[in-house]
Amino acid sequence: GHTFEIDFQGSTDSIRARTYRLIDVTEGQEIFDLGRDLAGKGIGPVGSGLLPIIGTPETVEVDTTNTGFVSGPTDAVFAVRYSESLPINLKRPGFPEDITITFADAPLDTSRAAIGAPALPSNFRIETESGTQLDFRFRDVNDDRTLSASEEFIEVLLPEAEGSTRLRPTWRFTIDEDRSPSTVVPPGEGDVYRLVLNVPFGTEDLFRFSTAGQRVDDDLARQQFSSFEPYVVPNPYVASAAFEPERFAVSGRGVRRIEFRGIPSDATIKIFSLRGELVQELRHDGTTTGMVPWDLRSKDNLEIAPGLYLFHVDAGDLGEHVGKFAIIK
Protein backbone atom coordinates (compact mmCIF):
# COMPACT_ATOMS: atom_id res chain seq x y z
CA GLY A 1 0.00 0.00 0.00
CA HIS A 2 2.98 2.36 -0.24
CA THR A 3 3.93 4.65 -3.12
CA PHE A 4 7.60 4.81 -4.09
CA GLU A 5 9.66 6.98 -6.41
CA ILE A 6 12.96 6.44 -8.16
CA ASP A 7 14.72 9.59 -9.28
CA PHE A 8 18.16 10.26 -10.72
CA GLN A 9 21.14 12.46 -9.94
CA GLY A 10 23.95 13.71 -12.15
CA SER A 11 25.72 16.82 -13.35
CA THR A 12 23.65 19.69 -14.73
CA ASP A 13 25.20 19.49 -18.20
CA SER A 14 25.13 15.70 -18.60
CA ILE A 15 22.19 13.87 -20.16
CA ARG A 16 22.89 10.51 -18.48
CA ALA A 17 22.43 10.22 -14.74
CA ARG A 18 25.22 8.93 -12.53
CA THR A 19 23.19 7.59 -9.59
CA TYR A 20 19.60 6.91 -8.51
CA ARG A 21 17.73 6.83 -5.22
CA LEU A 22 14.60 5.15 -3.83
CA ILE A 23 12.06 7.21 -1.87
CA ASP A 24 9.07 5.96 0.15
CA VAL A 25 6.60 8.74 -0.67
CA THR A 26 4.00 7.41 1.76
CA GLU A 27 6.40 7.62 4.71
CA GLY A 28 8.28 10.65 3.37
CA GLN A 29 11.54 8.72 3.75
CA GLU A 30 14.58 8.30 1.53
CA ILE A 31 15.29 4.56 1.52
CA PHE A 32 18.70 4.79 -0.17
CA ASP A 33 20.69 6.96 -2.54
CA LEU A 34 23.83 6.60 -4.65
CA GLY A 35 22.55 3.54 -6.52
CA ARG A 36 25.02 3.10 -9.36
CA ASP A 37 23.85 0.02 -11.26
CA LEU A 38 22.43 1.63 -14.40
CA ALA A 39 23.30 -1.36 -16.59
CA GLY A 40 20.44 -3.61 -15.36
CA LYS A 41 22.73 -6.14 -13.66
CA GLY A 42 20.61 -6.31 -10.48
CA ILE A 43 23.58 -5.55 -8.21
CA GLY A 44 22.37 -2.21 -6.83
CA PRO A 45 21.23 -1.41 -3.28
CA VAL A 46 18.11 -2.94 -1.69
CA GLY A 47 15.63 -1.14 0.53
CA SER A 48 12.19 -1.96 1.98
CA GLY A 49 12.43 -5.35 0.33
CA LEU A 50 12.80 -3.78 -3.13
CA LEU A 51 15.67 -4.20 -5.58
CA PRO A 52 15.27 -1.73 -8.47
CA ILE A 53 16.78 -3.09 -11.69
CA ILE A 54 17.50 -0.14 -13.95
CA GLY A 55 18.89 -0.42 -17.47
CA THR A 56 19.59 2.66 -19.58
CA PRO A 57 21.88 3.34 -22.57
CA GLU A 58 25.40 4.62 -21.99
CA THR A 59 24.82 7.44 -24.48
CA VAL A 60 22.13 8.97 -26.65
CA GLU A 61 21.40 6.48 -29.44
CA VAL A 62 19.45 6.50 -32.69
CA ASP A 63 16.33 4.35 -32.39
CA THR A 64 16.87 2.48 -35.64
CA THR A 65 13.50 0.72 -35.42
CA ASN A 66 11.42 3.91 -35.38
CA THR A 67 13.70 6.26 -37.34
CA GLY A 68 12.90 6.80 -41.02
CA PHE A 69 10.23 8.11 -43.38
CA VAL A 70 6.81 7.96 -41.80
CA SER A 71 4.87 9.09 -44.88
CA GLY A 72 5.33 10.04 -48.53
CA PRO A 73 6.21 8.51 -51.91
CA THR A 74 10.02 8.60 -51.73
CA ASP A 75 11.99 5.35 -51.70
CA ALA A 76 15.16 7.00 -50.40
CA VAL A 77 16.75 5.65 -47.22
CA PHE A 78 18.80 8.02 -45.07
CA ALA A 79 21.90 7.20 -43.07
CA VAL A 80 22.25 9.28 -39.93
CA ARG A 81 25.23 9.72 -37.65
CA TYR A 82 26.20 11.98 -34.79
CA SER A 83 28.70 14.75 -35.62
CA GLU A 84 31.42 14.50 -32.98
CA SER A 85 31.84 18.25 -32.51
CA LEU A 86 30.67 17.99 -28.88
CA PRO A 87 30.27 15.04 -26.47
CA ILE A 88 27.11 13.12 -27.32
CA ASN A 89 25.90 13.18 -23.69
CA LEU A 90 26.27 16.96 -23.38
CA LYS A 91 22.91 18.58 -22.62
CA ARG A 92 22.18 21.72 -24.68
CA PRO A 93 19.26 23.53 -26.37
CA GLY A 94 17.42 21.18 -28.75
CA PHE A 95 19.46 18.15 -27.70
CA PRO A 96 18.51 15.45 -27.15
CA GLU A 97 15.17 15.84 -28.94
CA ASP A 98 13.58 13.84 -31.73
CA ILE A 99 13.73 15.63 -35.07
CA THR A 100 11.25 15.87 -37.95
CA ILE A 101 12.25 16.79 -41.51
CA THR A 102 9.25 17.87 -43.60
CA PHE A 103 9.74 17.92 -47.39
CA ALA A 104 7.84 19.83 -50.09
CA ASP A 105 8.10 20.70 -53.78
CA ALA A 106 8.91 24.34 -53.03
CA PRO A 107 11.41 26.03 -50.68
CA LEU A 108 10.51 25.86 -46.97
CA ASP A 109 13.77 27.21 -45.54
CA THR A 110 17.29 28.35 -46.41
CA SER A 111 20.45 26.59 -45.30
CA ARG A 112 23.37 28.20 -43.50
CA ALA A 113 26.45 28.92 -45.56
CA ALA A 114 29.59 26.85 -45.01
CA ILE A 115 32.84 26.10 -46.82
CA GLY A 116 31.90 24.30 -50.00
CA ALA A 117 28.20 24.63 -49.19
CA PRO A 118 26.71 28.09 -49.82
CA ALA A 119 23.35 29.17 -48.39
CA LEU A 120 20.68 27.52 -50.50
CA PRO A 121 16.87 27.53 -50.69
CA SER A 122 15.77 24.09 -49.51
CA ASN A 123 12.57 22.17 -50.12
CA PHE A 124 12.44 21.06 -46.49
CA ARG A 125 12.47 22.34 -42.94
CA ILE A 126 13.79 20.75 -39.77
CA GLU A 127 12.02 20.95 -36.40
CA THR A 128 12.41 19.46 -32.96
CA GLU A 129 9.56 17.56 -31.31
CA SER A 130 8.77 20.71 -29.32
CA GLY A 131 8.28 22.67 -32.57
CA THR A 132 11.54 24.67 -32.68
CA GLN A 133 12.75 25.19 -36.25
CA LEU A 134 16.45 24.35 -36.59
CA ASP A 135 19.30 25.70 -38.67
CA PHE A 136 21.22 23.40 -40.98
CA ARG A 137 23.89 23.13 -43.64
CA PHE A 138 22.99 21.61 -46.97
CA ARG A 139 25.11 20.39 -49.83
CA ASP A 140 23.07 20.08 -53.05
CA VAL A 141 25.08 18.73 -56.00
CA ASN A 142 22.19 18.26 -58.45
CA ASP A 143 20.30 21.49 -57.69
CA ASP A 144 16.99 19.77 -56.89
CA ARG A 145 16.84 21.44 -53.44
CA THR A 146 16.38 18.13 -51.63
CA LEU A 147 18.57 15.31 -50.35
CA SER A 148 18.69 12.85 -53.22
CA ALA A 149 22.29 12.13 -54.29
CA SER A 150 25.14 10.23 -52.66
CA GLU A 151 27.45 13.25 -52.42
CA GLU A 152 24.86 15.39 -50.65
CA PHE A 153 24.28 15.90 -46.93
CA ILE A 154 22.09 17.72 -44.42
CA GLU A 155 23.86 18.74 -41.22
CA VAL A 156 21.69 19.90 -38.31
CA LEU A 157 23.09 22.83 -36.29
CA LEU A 158 22.36 23.48 -32.61
CA PRO A 159 23.62 26.08 -30.09
CA GLU A 160 26.61 24.76 -28.19
CA ALA A 161 25.19 26.00 -24.87
CA GLU A 162 22.20 27.79 -23.36
CA GLY A 163 22.23 31.44 -24.54
CA SER A 164 25.05 30.87 -27.03
CA THR A 165 24.77 32.03 -30.66
CA ARG A 166 27.54 29.70 -31.78
CA LEU A 167 26.10 26.77 -33.74
CA ARG A 168 27.72 23.34 -33.81
CA PRO A 169 27.01 20.34 -36.08
CA THR A 170 24.91 17.67 -34.38
CA TRP A 171 23.25 15.18 -36.76
CA ARG A 172 24.36 14.47 -40.34
CA PHE A 173 21.99 12.90 -42.87
CA THR A 174 23.12 11.31 -46.14
CA ILE A 175 21.66 8.89 -48.68
CA ASP A 176 22.26 5.31 -47.56
CA GLU A 177 23.60 3.83 -50.79
CA ASP A 178 23.44 0.25 -49.51
CA ARG A 179 19.71 0.40 -48.77
CA SER A 180 18.47 2.94 -51.34
CA PRO A 181 17.69 2.14 -55.01
CA SER A 182 20.34 3.13 -57.55
CA THR A 183 17.92 5.81 -58.76
CA VAL A 184 15.83 7.17 -55.90
CA VAL A 185 12.53 8.97 -55.97
CA PRO A 186 13.65 12.28 -54.40
CA PRO A 187 11.96 13.32 -51.14
CA GLY A 188 9.28 15.91 -51.90
CA GLU A 189 5.71 16.90 -51.15
CA GLY A 190 4.17 14.59 -48.56
CA ASP A 191 7.44 13.06 -47.36
CA VAL A 192 8.12 13.29 -43.63
CA TYR A 193 11.23 11.87 -41.98
CA ARG A 194 11.58 11.33 -38.23
CA LEU A 195 14.77 10.89 -36.25
CA VAL A 196 13.83 9.10 -33.01
CA LEU A 197 16.32 8.85 -30.16
CA ASN A 198 16.85 6.51 -27.24
CA VAL A 199 17.82 8.81 -24.38
CA PRO A 200 19.46 7.64 -21.12
CA PHE A 201 17.70 8.31 -17.82
CA GLY A 202 18.61 11.75 -16.49
CA THR A 203 17.89 14.19 -13.71
CA GLU A 204 14.49 15.13 -15.18
CA ASP A 205 13.20 11.55 -15.12
CA LEU A 206 11.05 10.12 -12.33
CA PHE A 207 9.54 6.66 -11.93
CA ARG A 208 6.62 6.26 -9.52
CA PHE A 209 4.94 3.00 -8.52
CA SER A 210 2.76 1.55 -5.78
CA THR A 211 2.98 -1.80 -4.05
CA ALA A 212 0.14 -4.22 -3.34
CA GLY A 213 0.13 -6.64 -0.42
CA GLN A 214 0.48 -10.34 -1.06
CA ARG A 215 -2.83 -12.17 -1.29
CA VAL A 216 -4.36 -15.41 -2.50
CA ASP A 217 -6.77 -15.26 -5.41
CA ASP A 218 -9.32 -17.90 -4.39
CA ASP A 219 -10.78 -18.36 -7.87
CA LEU A 220 -7.34 -18.76 -9.44
CA ALA A 221 -6.22 -21.07 -6.63
CA ARG A 222 -9.28 -23.28 -7.18
CA GLN A 223 -8.63 -23.39 -10.93
CA GLN A 224 -4.96 -24.26 -10.49
CA PHE A 225 -5.68 -26.90 -7.87
CA SER A 226 -8.02 -28.68 -10.26
CA SER A 227 -5.67 -28.28 -13.24
CA PHE A 228 -2.34 -29.06 -11.58
CA GLU A 229 -2.84 -31.93 -9.16
CA PRO A 230 -0.55 -32.35 -6.12
CA TYR A 231 2.32 -34.78 -6.64
CA VAL A 232 5.32 -36.29 -4.83
CA VAL A 233 9.01 -35.79 -5.65
CA PRO A 234 10.84 -38.12 -6.07
CA ASN A 235 8.37 -40.85 -6.89
CA PRO A 236 9.40 -43.54 -6.41
CA TYR A 237 11.85 -42.65 -3.66
CA VAL A 238 14.87 -44.94 -4.19
CA ALA A 239 17.43 -44.82 -1.36
CA SER A 240 17.83 -41.02 -1.41
CA ALA A 241 16.75 -37.74 -2.98
CA ALA A 242 19.06 -35.18 -4.61
CA PHE A 243 17.79 -32.37 -2.38
CA GLU A 244 18.32 -34.18 0.94
CA PRO A 245 20.47 -32.09 3.34
CA GLU A 246 24.05 -33.24 3.68
CA ARG A 247 25.47 -33.92 7.13
CA PHE A 248 28.48 -31.91 8.27
CA ALA A 249 31.25 -33.59 10.24
CA VAL A 250 28.88 -36.42 11.26
CA SER A 251 29.05 -39.92 9.88
CA GLY A 252 26.07 -42.03 8.95
CA ARG A 253 22.81 -41.53 7.11
CA GLY A 254 21.36 -38.04 7.09
CA VAL A 255 17.70 -37.04 7.16
CA ARG A 256 15.58 -38.66 4.45
CA ARG A 257 13.18 -36.39 2.59
CA ILE A 258 10.47 -36.33 -0.03
CA GLU A 259 8.37 -33.33 -1.04
CA PHE A 260 4.65 -32.92 -1.68
CA ARG A 261 4.28 -30.23 -4.34
CA GLY A 262 1.37 -28.26 -5.74
CA ILE A 263 -0.09 -27.95 -2.24
CA PRO A 264 -2.40 -24.98 -1.50
CA SER A 265 -1.83 -22.81 1.57
CA ASP A 266 -3.10 -24.28 4.85
CA ALA A 267 -3.95 -27.62 3.23
CA THR A 268 -3.70 -30.84 5.25
CA ILE A 269 -1.91 -33.96 3.95
CA LYS A 270 -2.68 -37.37 5.44
CA ILE A 271 -0.47 -40.32 4.52
CA PHE A 272 -1.88 -43.86 4.75
CA SER A 273 -0.56 -47.36 4.30
CA LEU A 274 -2.38 -49.63 1.85
CA ARG A 275 -4.15 -51.19 4.85
CA GLY A 276 -5.69 -47.80 5.65
CA GLU A 277 -3.53 -47.04 8.69
CA LEU A 278 -2.70 -43.36 9.26
CA VAL A 279 1.08 -43.05 8.99
CA GLN A 280 1.56 -39.28 9.29
CA GLU A 281 -0.34 -36.02 9.05
CA LEU A 282 1.29 -32.88 7.62
CA ARG A 283 0.02 -29.36 7.30
CA HIS A 284 1.05 -26.61 4.91
CA ASP A 285 2.53 -23.68 6.84
CA GLY A 286 0.51 -21.06 4.94
CA THR A 287 3.31 -19.75 2.71
CA THR A 288 2.99 -19.54 -1.07
CA THR A 289 5.78 -22.04 -1.80
CA GLY A 290 3.27 -24.79 -2.62
CA MET A 291 5.60 -27.43 -1.13
CA VAL A 292 5.50 -29.53 2.05
CA PRO A 293 8.54 -31.67 2.99
CA TRP A 294 8.39 -35.01 4.85
CA ASP A 295 11.25 -36.81 6.58
CA LEU A 296 9.79 -40.31 5.98
CA ARG A 297 9.08 -40.80 9.68
CA SER A 298 5.73 -41.82 11.10
CA LYS A 299 3.62 -39.97 13.63
CA ASP A 300 5.36 -42.12 16.25
CA ASN A 301 8.75 -40.84 14.97
CA LEU A 302 9.70 -44.22 13.47
CA GLU A 303 11.23 -44.78 10.03
CA ILE A 304 8.55 -45.98 7.65
CA ALA A 305 8.87 -49.30 5.86
CA PRO A 306 9.40 -49.60 2.09
CA GLY A 307 6.22 -50.01 0.11
CA LEU A 308 3.32 -48.23 -1.57
CA TYR A 309 1.55 -45.38 0.24
CA LEU A 310 -1.53 -43.25 -0.34
CA PHE A 311 -1.82 -39.55 0.42
CA HIS A 312 -4.92 -37.43 0.78
CA VAL A 313 -4.82 -33.63 0.35
CA ASP A 314 -7.66 -31.69 1.97
CA ALA A 315 -7.56 -28.10 0.66
CA GLY A 316 -10.86 -27.00 2.18
CA ASP A 317 -13.00 -25.01 -0.25
CA LEU A 318 -10.50 -25.68 -3.06
CA GLY A 319 -11.21 -29.40 -3.04
CA GLU A 320 -9.52 -32.72 -2.29
CA HIS A 321 -7.02 -34.98 -4.01
CA VAL A 322 -5.84 -38.55 -3.52
CA GLY A 323 -2.52 -39.83 -4.88
CA LYS A 324 0.07 -42.52 -4.27
CA PHE A 325 3.83 -42.87 -4.03
CA ALA A 326 6.38 -45.65 -3.49
CA ILE A 327 9.30 -45.91 -1.08
CA ILE A 328 12.24 -48.17 -2.04
CA LYS A 329 15.17 -48.29 0.37
C-alpha positions as CSV (number, residue, x, y, z in Angstrom):
1,G,0.0,0.0,0.0
2,H,3.0,2.4,-0.2
3,T,3.9,4.6,-3.1
4,F,7.6,4.8,-4.1
5,E,9.7,7.0,-6.4
6,I,13.0,6.4,-8.2
7,D,14.7,9.6,-9.3
8,F,18.2,10.3,-10.7
9,Q,21.1,12.5,-9.9
10,G,23.9,13.7,-12.2
11,S,25.7,16.8,-13.3
12,T,23.7,19.7,-14.7
13,D,25.2,19.5,-18.2
14,S,25.1,15.7,-18.6
15,I,22.2,13.9,-20.2
16,R,22.9,10.5,-18.5
17,A,22.4,10.2,-14.7
18,R,25.2,8.9,-12.5
19,T,23.2,7.6,-9.6
20,Y,19.6,6.9,-8.5
21,R,17.7,6.8,-5.2
22,L,14.6,5.2,-3.8
23,I,12.1,7.2,-1.9
24,D,9.1,6.0,0.2
25,V,6.6,8.7,-0.7
26,T,4.0,7.4,1.8
27,E,6.4,7.6,4.7
28,G,8.3,10.7,3.4
29,Q,11.5,8.7,3.7
30,E,14.6,8.3,1.5
31,I,15.3,4.6,1.5
32,F,18.7,4.8,-0.2
33,D,20.7,7.0,-2.5
34,L,23.8,6.6,-4.6
35,G,22.6,3.5,-6.5
36,R,25.0,3.1,-9.4
37,D,23.8,0.0,-11.3
38,L,22.4,1.6,-14.4
39,A,23.3,-1.4,-16.6
40,G,20.4,-3.6,-15.4
41,K,22.7,-6.1,-13.7
42,G,20.6,-6.3,-10.5
43,I,23.6,-5.5,-8.2
44,G,22.4,-2.2,-6.8
45,P,21.2,-1.4,-3.3
46,V,18.1,-2.9,-1.7
47,G,15.6,-1.1,0.5
48,S,12.2,-2.0,2.0
49,G,12.4,-5.4,0.3
50,L,12.8,-3.8,-3.1
51,L,15.7,-4.2,-5.6
52,P,15.3,-1.7,-8.5
53,I,16.8,-3.1,-11.7
54,I,17.5,-0.1,-14.0
55,G,18.9,-0.4,-17.5
56,T,19.6,2.7,-19.6
57,P,21.9,3.3,-22.6
58,E,25.4,4.6,-22.0
59,T,24.8,7.4,-24.5
60,V,22.1,9.0,-26.6
61,E,21.4,6.5,-29.4
62,V,19.5,6.5,-32.7
63,D,16.3,4.4,-32.4
64,T,16.9,2.5,-35.6
65,T,13.5,0.7,-35.4
66,N,11.4,3.9,-35.4
67,T,13.7,6.3,-37.3
68,G,12.9,6.8,-41.0
69,F,10.2,8.1,-43.4
70,V,6.8,8.0,-41.8
71,S,4.9,9.1,-44.9
72,G,5.3,10.0,-48.5
73,P,6.2,8.5,-51.9
74,T,10.0,8.6,-51.7
75,D,12.0,5.4,-51.7
76,A,15.2,7.0,-50.4
77,V,16.7,5.7,-47.2
78,F,18.8,8.0,-45.1
79,A,21.9,7.2,-43.1
80,V,22.3,9.3,-39.9
81,R,25.2,9.7,-37.6
82,Y,26.2,12.0,-34.8
83,S,28.7,14.7,-35.6
84,E,31.4,14.5,-33.0
85,S,31.8,18.3,-32.5
86,L,30.7,18.0,-28.9
87,P,30.3,15.0,-26.5
88,I,27.1,13.1,-27.3
89,N,25.9,13.2,-23.7
90,L,26.3,17.0,-23.4
91,K,22.9,18.6,-22.6
92,R,22.2,21.7,-24.7
93,P,19.3,23.5,-26.4
94,G,17.4,21.2,-28.8
95,F,19.5,18.2,-27.7
96,P,18.5,15.4,-27.2
97,E,15.2,15.8,-28.9
98,D,13.6,13.8,-31.7
99,I,13.7,15.6,-35.1
100,T,11.3,15.9,-38.0
101,I,12.2,16.8,-41.5
102,T,9.3,17.9,-43.6
103,F,9.7,17.9,-47.4
104,A,7.8,19.8,-50.1
105,D,8.1,20.7,-53.8
106,A,8.9,24.3,-53.0
107,P,11.4,26.0,-50.7
108,L,10.5,25.9,-47.0
109,D,13.8,27.2,-45.5
110,T,17.3,28.4,-46.4
111,S,20.4,26.6,-45.3
112,R,23.4,28.2,-43.5
113,A,26.4,28.9,-45.6
114,A,29.6,26.8,-45.0
115,I,32.8,26.1,-46.8
116,G,31.9,24.3,-50.0
117,A,28.2,24.6,-49.2
118,P,26.7,28.1,-49.8
119,A,23.3,29.2,-48.4
120,L,20.7,27.5,-50.5
121,P,16.9,27.5,-50.7
122,S,15.8,24.1,-49.5
123,N,12.6,22.2,-50.1
124,F,12.4,21.1,-46.5
125,R,12.5,22.3,-42.9
126,I,13.8,20.7,-39.8
127,E,12.0,20.9,-36.4
128,T,12.4,19.5,-33.0
129,E,9.6,17.6,-31.3
130,S,8.8,20.7,-29.3
131,G,8.3,22.7,-32.6
132,T,11.5,24.7,-32.7
133,Q,12.7,25.2,-36.3
134,L,16.5,24.3,-36.6
135,D,19.3,25.7,-38.7
136,F,21.2,23.4,-41.0
137,R,23.9,23.1,-43.6
138,F,23.0,21.6,-47.0
139,R,25.1,20.4,-49.8
140,D,23.1,20.1,-53.0
141,V,25.1,18.7,-56.0
142,N,22.2,18.3,-58.5
143,D,20.3,21.5,-57.7
144,D,17.0,19.8,-56.9
145,R,16.8,21.4,-53.4
146,T,16.4,18.1,-51.6
147,L,18.6,15.3,-50.3
148,S,18.7,12.8,-53.2
149,A,22.3,12.1,-54.3
150,S,25.1,10.2,-52.7
151,E,27.5,13.3,-52.4
152,E,24.9,15.4,-50.6
153,F,24.3,15.9,-46.9
154,I,22.1,17.7,-44.4
155,E,23.9,18.7,-41.2
156,V,21.7,19.9,-38.3
157,L,23.1,22.8,-36.3
158,L,22.4,23.5,-32.6
159,P,23.6,26.1,-30.1
160,E,26.6,24.8,-28.2
161,A,25.2,26.0,-24.9
162,E,22.2,27.8,-23.4
163,G,22.2,31.4,-24.5
164,S,25.1,30.9,-27.0
165,T,24.8,32.0,-30.7
166,R,27.5,29.7,-31.8
167,L,26.1,26.8,-33.7
168,R,27.7,23.3,-33.8
169,P,27.0,20.3,-36.1
170,T,24.9,17.7,-34.4
171,W,23.3,15.2,-36.8
172,R,24.4,14.5,-40.3
173,F,22.0,12.9,-42.9
174,T,23.1,11.3,-46.1
175,I,21.7,8.9,-48.7
176,D,22.3,5.3,-47.6
177,E,23.6,3.8,-50.8
178,D,23.4,0.2,-49.5
179,R,19.7,0.4,-48.8
180,S,18.5,2.9,-51.3
181,P,17.7,2.1,-55.0
182,S,20.3,3.1,-57.5
183,T,17.9,5.8,-58.8
184,V,15.8,7.2,-55.9
185,V,12.5,9.0,-56.0
186,P,13.6,12.3,-54.4
187,P,12.0,13.3,-51.1
188,G,9.3,15.9,-51.9
189,E,5.7,16.9,-51.2
190,G,4.2,14.6,-48.6
191,D,7.4,13.1,-47.4
192,V,8.1,13.3,-43.6
193,Y,11.2,11.9,-42.0
194,R,11.6,11.3,-38.2
195,L,14.8,10.9,-36.3
196,V,13.8,9.1,-33.0
197,L,16.3,8.8,-30.2
198,N,16.8,6.5,-27.2
199,V,17.8,8.8,-24.4
200,P,19.5,7.6,-21.1
201,F,17.7,8.3,-17.8
202,G,18.6,11.7,-16.5
203,T,17.9,14.2,-13.7
204,E,14.5,15.1,-15.2
205,D,13.2,11.5,-15.1
206,L,11.1,10.1,-12.3
207,F,9.5,6.7,-11.9
208,R,6.6,6.3,-9.5
209,F,4.9,3.0,-8.5
210,S,2.8,1.6,-5.8
211,T,3.0,-1.8,-4.1
212,A,0.1,-4.2,-3.3
213,G,0.1,-6.6,-0.4
214,Q,0.5,-10.3,-1.1
215,R,-2.8,-12.2,-1.3
216,V,-4.4,-15.4,-2.5
217,D,-6.8,-15.3,-5.4
218,D,-9.3,-17.9,-4.4
219,D,-10.8,-18.4,-7.9
220,L,-7.3,-18.8,-9.4
221,A,-6.2,-21.1,-6.6
222,R,-9.3,-23.3,-7.2
223,Q,-8.6,-23.4,-10.9
224,Q,-5.0,-24.3,-10.5
225,F,-5.7,-26.9,-7.9
226,S,-8.0,-28.7,-10.3
227,S,-5.7,-28.3,-13.2
228,F,-2.3,-29.1,-11.6
229,E,-2.8,-31.9,-9.2
230,P,-0.6,-32.4,-6.1
231,Y,2.3,-34.8,-6.6
232,V,5.3,-36.3,-4.8
233,V,9.0,-35.8,-5.7
234,P,10.8,-38.1,-6.1
235,N,8.4,-40.9,-6.9
236,P,9.4,-43.5,-6.4
237,Y,11.8,-42.7,-3.7
238,V,14.9,-44.9,-4.2
239,A,17.4,-44.8,-1.4
240,S,17.8,-41.0,-1.4
241,A,16.7,-37.7,-3.0
242,A,19.1,-35.2,-4.6
243,F,17.8,-32.4,-2.4
244,E,18.3,-34.2,0.9
245,P,20.5,-32.1,3.3
246,E,24.1,-33.2,3.7
247,R,25.5,-33.9,7.1
248,F,28.5,-31.9,8.3
249,A,31.3,-33.6,10.2
250,V,28.9,-36.4,11.3
251,S,29.0,-39.9,9.9
252,G,26.1,-42.0,8.9
253,R,22.8,-41.5,7.1
254,G,21.4,-38.0,7.1
255,V,17.7,-37.0,7.2
256,R,15.6,-38.7,4.5
257,R,13.2,-36.4,2.6
258,I,10.5,-36.3,0.0
259,E,8.4,-33.3,-1.0
260,F,4.7,-32.9,-1.7
261,R,4.3,-30.2,-4.3
262,G,1.4,-28.3,-5.7
263,I,-0.1,-28.0,-2.2
264,P,-2.4,-25.0,-1.5
265,S,-1.8,-22.8,1.6
266,D,-3.1,-24.3,4.9
267,A,-3.9,-27.6,3.2
268,T,-3.7,-30.8,5.3
269,I,-1.9,-34.0,3.9
270,K,-2.7,-37.4,5.4
271,I,-0.5,-40.3,4.5
272,F,-1.9,-43.9,4.7
273,S,-0.6,-47.4,4.3
274,L,-2.4,-49.6,1.8
275,R,-4.2,-51.2,4.8
276,G,-5.7,-47.8,5.6
277,E,-3.5,-47.0,8.7
278,L,-2.7,-43.4,9.3
279,V,1.1,-43.1,9.0
280,Q,1.6,-39.3,9.3
281,E,-0.3,-36.0,9.1
282,L,1.3,-32.9,7.6
283,R,0.0,-29.4,7.3
284,H,1.1,-26.6,4.9
285,D,2.5,-23.7,6.8
286,G,0.5,-21.1,4.9
287,T,3.3,-19.7,2.7
288,T,3.0,-19.5,-1.1
289,T,5.8,-22.0,-1.8
290,G,3.3,-24.8,-2.6
291,M,5.6,-27.4,-1.1
292,V,5.5,-29.5,2.1
293,P,8.5,-31.7,3.0
294,W,8.4,-35.0,4.8
295,D,11.3,-36.8,6.6
296,L,9.8,-40.3,6.0
297,R,9.1,-40.8,9.7
298,S,5.7,-41.8,11.1
299,K,3.6,-40.0,13.6
300,D,5.4,-42.1,16.2
301,N,8.7,-40.8,15.0
302,L,9.7,-44.2,13.5
303,E,11.2,-44.8,10.0
304,I,8.5,-46.0,7.6
305,A,8.9,-49.3,5.9
306,P,9.4,-49.6,2.1
307,G,6.2,-50.0,0.1
308,L,3.3,-48.2,-1.6
309,Y,1.5,-45.4,0.2
310,L,-1.5,-43.2,-0.3
311,F,-1.8,-39.6,0.4
312,H,-4.9,-37.4,0.8
313,V,-4.8,-33.6,0.3
314,D,-7.7,-31.7,2.0
315,A,-7.6,-28.1,0.7
316,G,-10.9,-27.0,2.2
317,D,-13.0,-25.0,-0.3
318,L,-10.5,-25.7,-3.1
319,G,-11.2,-29.4,-3.0
320,E,-9.5,-32.7,-2.3
321,H,-7.0,-35.0,-4.0
322,V,-5.8,-38.5,-3.5
323,G,-2.5,-39.8,-4.9
324,K,0.1,-42.5,-4.3
325,F,3.8,-42.9,-4.0
326,A,6.4,-45.7,-3.5
327,I,9.3,-45.9,-1.1
328,I,12.2,-48.2,-2.0
329,K,15.2,-48.3,0.4
